[in-house]
Amino acid sequence: MSFARRPLPLVASGPFVAALALCLLTGATAFAQAPALPNGATPPNGAAAPDDRFSAEEANAVAGRVKNEPRHALIVGVPDYADAAIPDLPVCAPDAKAVYDLLTDPAVGGVPKANATLLIGKDASRRNILKALNDLRAVPQESTVFFYFSGHGARVGDQTYLIPQDAEAAFLAGSALSQSELDRYLKAVPASRVALFVDACFAAGLRTDPGRPTKAFAADAEAALQSFTGRGRIFFGAAGADEEALTAPDKQRSVFTLHLLEGLGGKADGNGDGVVTAFEVAAYLDGTVSAEARKRGGLHRPRVDIPADVVDPSRYPLTIHAAALKSRTAAAVLLRQRLDVLDGFFLDGALTRPQRDQAATLLSTDEPRLSRLQRQARDTALAAVERGAVDERLTRALDLMVEQAPPPSTGAPSTGEPKGPTPMRLRAVVPPPRVAEGHLAGVLSLAVAPDGQRAVSGSWDKTLRVWNLAEGTAERTLEGHRERVNAVAITPDGTRALSGSWDRTLAVWNLADGQPERALNGHSWGVLAATITPDGQRALSGSWDKTVRVWTLADGREQFVLKGHAEQINSIAVAPDGGRAVSASDDGTLRVWNLADGREERVLEGHAAAVRAVAIAPDGERAVSGDKHGALRIWNLTTGAAERTMKGHPDGVNAVAITPDGRRAVSGGGDGTVRVWNLAAGAAEGTLEGHTGSVNAVAITPDGRQIVSGSNDRTLRLWDAFERE
């Protein structure tokens, strides 16, 4: 094998094709519901994924995580080679140093310098690189790890190599880093996030004519690029198979790394939310690298491949755009202060709820999106907030806005597609909850009807009660169980309820007249969990007898008995498409079941104690579980990986629910509190206090505004916790 040379000012690596691969390994976190790109697709120039914008609160939480979570980096630059047969690449040294400086900037990459290894020149030997990779095996699971390599690469036969400083051109198999070897080391890194950047050249010696790419060369180059793809990895190619990667000698950078640094430094933050995500970097490079190459007389367009198991790269944070975040934070603080004033007007009775909500929408909407009348109403609301008093002019303006439909849009222009759930945020000040009383003993379970008007609760007192949520009063008591009622669910049409009891039975109730329609018998011990599939056709139950049972709701027939857990089943959740369910058990595991055939698909392991609760996100891709020791875990249901662990409840988690927009989880604990968790940040946002006993059940109204909680103190509490962003 031989290495040809070409003038460095024109081509970074002679007749080589440069590439960058960004690999997001299995376990990468992806929140929200913005769609990933199809395989092989390239994001539009400058585009950002729909609905991918982090709220100011989320962005600040991500920034806090960047500063506080374990972050590690290994940066390698090989500007010159010991073997004279391998061309030198002087630009690799400043490229690597610039990447090191960016990733170790506390306001951008957040990697402590003590956790960053920089290998340049002779330090970039094969042994040193492998040792540094091996050291990454010791990082904690909650870490983020970056690996950057700038230097030569080669494709020989079916193997791709990265070329360290001490490699021998005639013996790459024994002196270079093969793709399979690199892949093996990276898979051993336990970090939940691993981002791999490789700015390397892969086709040395393969071209028959050094002055012109041939089809054979193109095929080999494409194979080299593909060799860095794999399960859970997002791939970026710096140049297509028939293209050459250029340098920018006037800027002492390769064209690709020049714009990579710009993008990670903040220019890729297309939506201005203060967080630079994988999707944004792809979109930024797609436009800037091609344009830069054209200016310098070449073709150079990044190639993007996003595997299906990387759920949402638009919510995968890489770096922080500090300037944008600072600006948004200041604006968010001012807006929150104004919304607090509006909340005060509402609590004092000066504004009705619709008036308050309309005023909040006007203040939260960018001015260009408002009509002339809406701007006038907004100015009136601002004036009232500034003086701290409501007048007739404001109430008239808001009543006029309430009568108009639809309200002003706070998001992107409509695309004609069905709208998803309204994005919500936790109120800065949550008003005191309304208290619903009636049960004679502790509340163990509850469910909210699809119309959000009613709830049904189950209790130690062996009854169910149907509640009017607007009034906070009990409409009806359902009696029939002989023991405590541990589980409650409501059918999608809101006409029936399903209950599970320690008396070993489930019952189907007609909510119109409060009468039981049928009993489901089959469990040999008490029923602890119950739910209904989204189509309303089937019910699932979990029991002390260690089984999950699937029932046909119309006739009460037992369809499947799902076995696998070693202890009691405490909670069950069904995915929105009805295709699978997740059960949580005292054995410390969760199990994913295929509801078409009753097959166990996966076991989710990681909890250190009995798992008491589980909920599935609206996108069907993630689940949140809570255990006896107070830990909550976020799971990727496609890969089975635990993406994050959250802790806060000192006395165990008894119940979990996820908001309709999929951004937050709500938990009820043995400490008597209800806690709200930001799933993108993996952190607690708020704690709601008021119950005087263990909180055993939580639910969220379909509009995403209220939390309903049930406790051993015999009450339900209705928290007006969320507001529209």
Stockholm file with secondary structure:
# STOCKHOLM 1.0

chainA/1-725         MSFARRPLPLVASGPFVAALALCLLTGATAFAQAPALPNGATPPNGAAAPDDRFSAEEANAVAGRVKNEPRHALIVGVPDYADAAIPDLPVCAPDAKAVYDLLTDPAVGGVPKANATLLIGKDASRRNILKALNDLRAVPQESTVFFYFSGHGARVGDQTYLIPQDAEAAFLAGSALSQSELDRYLKAVPASRVALFVDACFAAGLRTDPGRPTKAFAADAEAALQSFTGRGRIFFGAAGADEEALTAPDKQRSVFTLHLLEGLGGKADGNGDGVVTAFEVAAYLDGTVSAEARKRGGLHRPRVDIPADVVDPSRYPLTIHAAALKSRTAAAVLLRQRLDVLDGFFLDGALTRPQRDQAATLLSTDEPRLSRLQRQARDTALAAVERGAVDERLTRALDLMVEQAPPPSTGAPSTGEPKGPTPMRLRAVVPPPRVAEGHLAGVLSLAVAPDGQRAVSGSWDKTLRVWNLAEGTAERTLEGHRERVNAVAITPDGTRALSGSWDRTLAVWNLADGQPERALNGHSWGVLAATITPDGQRALSGSWDKTVRVWTLADGREQFVLKGHAEQINSIAVAPDGGRAVSASDDGTLRVWNLADGREERVLEGHAAAVRAVAIAPDGERAVSGDKHGALRIWNLTTGAAERTMKGHPDGVNAVAITPDGRRAVSGGGDGTVRVWNLAAGAAEGTLEGHTGSVNAVAITPDGRQIVSGSNDRTLRLWDAFERE
#=GR chainA/1-725 SS CCCCCCCTTTBTTTTCCEECCCEECTTCCCCSCCCCCCTTCCCCTTCCCTTCCCCHHHHHHHHHHHHHSCEEEEEEECCSCSSTTSCCCTTHHHHHHHHHHHHTCTTTTCCCGGGEEEEEGGGCCHHHHHHHHHHGGGSCTTCEEEEEEEEEEEEETTEEEECCTTCCGGGHHHHSEEHHHHHHHHHTCCCSEEEEEEEEECCTTCCSSTTSCCHHHHHHHHHHHHTTCCTTCCEEESSCTTCCCBEEGGGTEEHHHHHHHHIIIIITCTTCSSEEEHHHHHHHHHHHHHHHHHHTTCCCCCEEECCTTSCCGGGCEEEECHHHHHHHHHHHHHHHHHHHHHHHHHHTTSSCHHHHHHHHHHHHSCGGGSCHHHHHHHHHHHHHHHHTCCCHHHHHHHHHHHHSSSCCCCSSCCCSSCCCCCCEEECSSCCCCEEEECCSSCEEEEEECTTSSEEEEEETTSCEEEEETTTTEEEEEECCCSSCEEEEEECTTSSEEEEEETTSEEEEEETTTTEEEEEEECCSSCEEEEEECTTSSEEEEEETTSEEEEEETTTTEEEEEEECCSSCEEEEEECTTSSEEEEEETTSEEEEEETTTTEEEEEEECCSSCEEEEEECTTSSEEEEEETTSEEEEEETTTCCEEEEEECCTTCEEEEEECTTSSEEEEEETTSEEEEEETTTTEEEEEEECCSSCEEEEEECTTSCEEEEEETTSEEEEEECEEEC
#=GC SS_cons         CCCCCCCTTTBTTTTCCEECCCEECTTCCCCSCCCCCCTTCCCCTTCCCTTCCCCHHHHHHHHHHHHHSCEEEEEEECCSCSSTTSCCCTTHHHHHHHHHHHHTCTTTTCCCGGGEEEEEGGGCCHHHHHHHHHHGGGSCTTCEEEEEEEEEEEEETTEEEECCTTCCGGGHHHHSEEHHHHHHHHHTCCCSEEEEEEEEECCTTCCSSTTSCCHHHHHHHHHHHHTTCCTTCCEEESSCTTCCCBEEGGGTEEHHHHHHHHIIIIITCTTCSSEEEHHHHHHHHHHHHHHHHHHTTCCCCCEEECCTTSCCGGGCEEEECHHHHHHHHHHHHHHHHHHHHHHHHHHTTSSCHHHHHHHHHHHHSCGGGSCHHHHHHHHHHHHHHHHTCCCHHHHHHHHHHHHSSSCCCCSSCCCSSCCCCCCEEECSSCCCCEEEECCSSCEEEEEECTTSSEEEEEETTSCEEEEETTTTEEEEEECCCSSCEEEEEECTTSSEEEEEETTSEEEEEETTTTEEEEEEECCSSCEEEEEECTTSSEEEEEETTSEEEEEETTTTEEEEEEECCSSCEEEEEECTTSSEEEEEETTSEEEEEETTTTEEEEEEECCSSCEEEEEECTTSSEEEEEETTSEEEEEETTTCCEEEEEECCTTCEEEEEECTTSSEEEEEETTSEEEEEETTTTEEEEEEECCSSCEEEEEECTTSCEEEEEETTSEEEEEECEEEC
//
